[in-house]
Amino acid sequence: MSLLTKDVIQLFLDEIVGELGRGNRLEFREFGVFEIKERAARKGRNPRTGDTIDIAASKSVSFKPAPTFKEEL
């Protein structure tokens, strides 16, 4: 892979991260959708000790592939 190709891909990924950071949903036709999902605060259990712990609310990135993308796999 050439240096120019790597730079273009890195700029593209940086833009995706920036848009997701601003709370935007990104849809690429025939590829898929990137979006931020909110996870509610909840109770959890420490597997080592069995103690109940509080797990804070958080955000995560979700990717859902487009049907045409899935068909190719």
SVG drawing of the C-alpha trace seen along z (x, -y; Angstrom):
<svg xmlns="http://www.w3.org/2000/svg" viewBox="-30 -18 34 33">
<polyline fill="none" stroke="black" stroke-width="0.4" points="0.0,0.0 1.4,-3.4 2.0,-6.2 -0.6,-8.3 -3.2,-5.6 -2.5,-5.3 -2.8,-9.0 -6.1,-9.2 -7.5,-6.3 -6.3,-7.9 -7.9,-11.2 -11.2,-9.4 -11.1,-7.6 -10.3,-10.8 -13.3,-12.4 -15.5,-9.5 -14.3,-9.8 -14.9,-13.6 -18.4,-13.3 -19.3,-10.6 -17.8,-12.8 -20.2,-15.5 -23.1,-13.1 -23.7,-12.6 -24.8,-9.3 -22.9,-8.3 -24.5,-6.2 -22.5,-4.9 -24.7,-3.4 -24.1,0.3 -21.5,0.4 -23.2,-0.4 -24.1,-2.8 -21.9,-4.1 -23.7,-5.6 -23.2,-6.2 -25.3,-4.1 -25.9,-5.1 -25.6,-2.4 -27.6,-3.0 -26.0,-2.8 -26.6,0.6 -25.6,2.9 -22.9,5.5 -21.1,8.2 -17.3,8.6 -16.7,12.1 -13.7,12.6 -15.3,11.6 -19.0,11.8 -19.6,8.2 -22.2,6.0 -20.8,3.0 -22.2,-0.1 -21.4,-0.4 -21.6,-4.0 -23.6,-5.0 -21.4,-5.1 -21.4,-5.5 -20.1,-3.1 -19.8,-3.1 -22.1,-0.7 -21.7,0.4 -24.5,2.1 -23.5,3.5 -25.7,2.9 -27.6,5.9 -25.4,5.8 -22.3,5.8 -23.5,8.8 -24.4,10.6 -20.8,10.3 -19.6,12.1"/>
</svg>
